[in-house]
Amino acid sequence: MKILYVRVSAIDQNTDRQRVNEKEYNYLIEDKCSGAISFFDRQGGKEILKLISKKAITSLSVISIDRLGRNLKDILNTIEFFNKKLIPIHFLSQGLTTIDGEGKENHICTLMIGILASVAQMERAQIKERQLEGIKIAKAKGNVFMGRKPGSNEDTLSFLNKTKNKQALDYIKKGYPLNEISKIVGIHANTLTKIKRLGVLQVITGLQ
């Protein structure tokens, strides 16, 4: 069975760009979660693991390396697992395949993936560092990050009806842990705490 795996970080993100020649595959597996979550800890990853245990997968395809993960170690561990099962992973954008036509591990591919993933990881770290530096400079100037201006508070209903906030509240009502909701929806834990508090208030007051 040829599997096409796609992943986006948020529920409202579109996966169409990743569905390259979708009809060529037997099965599509989709995850909507942070790339920081280890591959086999994701819902789709767990589904793939079950199919592997049944020896039902012949290959796995993803649009790019970062769909597999953001952490270099996790990416390489995932590739190693698939290699041991002799299941090739095809990285479509990079044109790389982990196992060659003779069923042997493609060491050049593994090396290239390691380099590309390492560079991407370094770039993300640099972006984060620049963002923190920018915030620090802005705070020093005292012209941003000073909170809402007086009279600018939005009402509870408008806040809870924002797309992501509404999705988060649905997960809260279903009993999902806040740290898991944060990864699924892409909302900071502090905002989720506010959503939870206002959601309870909404039920109590009957606000619709």
C-alpha positions, 0 to 999 in steps of 0.5 A: 500500500502506497501512503501519502502523508500530509501535515499542517500545524493548525486545523484551519490550514489547507492541505491541498498543496501537499496532495501532489498526484494524490490519485497515485496513492492507495491511502491518504493520512493527514495530521493537523498538529505541530511538527514538534510532536514526534512522528509516531506520537501524532494521530496519523503517525499512530495510524501508520504504525498500525499499518506497518505492524500489519505489513500493509505499507510498501512506501510513504511519501511526503511533500517535504522533510519538515512534514516529517518533523522539525527536530533533526534527531526525531526525523533521523529516528523515524527514517531509521525505523522505516529503513529497518522495515525496508519501507522507503520514504519519498520526499517529493519536493527534494526528490529524495528516497531513503531506500533505493530500487534494490531495497538497500538504504540510500546513505547519500539520501540520509546524509542529504536529509540530515544536512537539510533538516539541520539547516532548517532547524538552525534557520528556525532558531535564528528566526526565533532569536531575531524575534526575541531581540526585536521584542527586547529592543521594542520594549526598551523603546517603550512603544509596543507590548504595553498591553491593550489601550484603554477602551479597546477591550473586545467583548466576550462573544467576539473573542470566543467567536474567533475561528481558532478560539472557537475551535479551542473552546470545542476541544476544551468542552471535549476534555482535551488537556490545554497543552494538547489543544495548544499544539493542535490549534496553535494558541498560547497556553495563557490565551487558552486559560482565558478561553476556558474561563470565559467559556465557563462564564458563557455557560453560566450567564447563558451568553450566546 
